[in-house]
């Protein structure tokens, strides 16, 4: 695993500032803590022995995105 760099920490700080305001009491937020999730939610090993995700979404720093569990909430990544 690659160590966290400045860009990672900056993004995390910004998300932790904005997401609680947006989500309020509609959900529980936690950062980089272990969780239990269904088997099909984790990267699975394919026939070639590689690990990856079934779906990937690439977003750019100037986009506005909806949150998967809260499609009515929009997060402006340019802030």
C-alpha positions as CSV (number, residue, x, y, z in Angstrom):
1,X,0.0,0.0,0.0
2,X,1.3,3.4,-0.9
3,X,1.7,5.9,1.9
4,X,-0.7,8.8,2.1
5,X,0.6,11.9,0.4
6,X,-0.3,15.6,0.7
7,X,-3.0,15.4,-2.0
8,X,-4.7,12.5,-0.2
9,X,-4.7,14.3,3.2
10,X,-5.9,17.6,1.6
11,X,-8.8,15.8,0.0
12,X,-9.7,14.0,3.2
13,X,-9.6,17.2,5.2
14,X,-11.9,18.9,2.7
15,X,-14.4,16.0,2.7
16,X,-14.4,15.9,6.5
17,X,-15.3,19.6,6.5
18,X,-18.1,19.4,3.9
19,X,-19.7,16.0,4.3
20,X,-21.0,16.4,7.9
21,X,-22.7,19.6,6.9
22,X,-24.4,17.9,3.9
23,X,-25.4,14.6,5.5
24,X,-26.3,15.9,9.0
25,X,-28.1,13.1,10.9
26,X,-29.0,11.1,7.8
27,X,-25.9,8.9,8.1
28,X,-22.9,8.1,10.1
29,X,-19.5,9.2,8.9
30,X,-16.2,7.7,9.7
31,X,-12.8,8.1,8.2
32,X,-10.3,5.4,7.4
33,X,-11.7,3.0,10.1
34,X,-12.3,-0.7,9.6
35,X,-15.8,-1.7,8.7
36,X,-17.6,-4.9,7.9
37,X,-19.1,-5.0,4.4
38,X,-20.6,-7.7,2.2
39,X,-18.2,-10.0,0.4
40,X,-19.3,-8.7,-3.1
41,X,-18.5,-5.1,-2.0
42,X,-14.8,-5.7,-1.6
43,X,-12.2,-5.9,-4.4
44,X,-12.5,-9.5,-5.6
45,X,-9.7,-11.7,-7.3
46,X,-10.3,-12.4,-10.9
47,X,-9.2,-15.4,-13.0
48,X,-5.9,-13.8,-13.7
49,X,-5.2,-13.3,-10.0
50,X,-5.6,-9.6,-10.1
51,X,-7.7,-7.6,-7.6
52,X,-10.0,-4.8,-8.6
53,X,-13.4,-3.3,-8.3
54,X,-16.5,-4.2,-10.4
55,X,-17.2,-0.5,-11.0
56,X,-14.9,2.4,-11.1
57,X,-15.9,6.1,-11.3
58,X,-13.3,8.7,-12.3
59,X,-14.2,12.3,-11.3
60,X,-12.4,15.5,-12.0
61,X,-11.6,18.2,-9.4
62,X,-14.0,20.7,-11.1
63,X,-17.1,18.4,-11.1
64,X,-20.2,18.4,-9.0
65,X,-21.2,14.8,-8.1
66,X,-24.1,13.1,-6.4
67,X,-23.4,10.9,-3.4
68,X,-24.3,7.2,-4.1
69,X,-26.4,6.8,-1.0
70,X,-27.8,10.3,-1.1
71,X,-28.6,11.1,-4.8
72,X,-30.4,14.3,-3.7
73,X,-27.1,15.7,-2.3
74,X,-24.5,17.3,-4.5
75,X,-20.9,17.7,-3.7
76,X,-19.0,20.4,-5.5
77,X,-15.4,19.2,-5.9
78,X,-14.1,22.6,-7.0
79,X,-14.5,24.0,-3.5
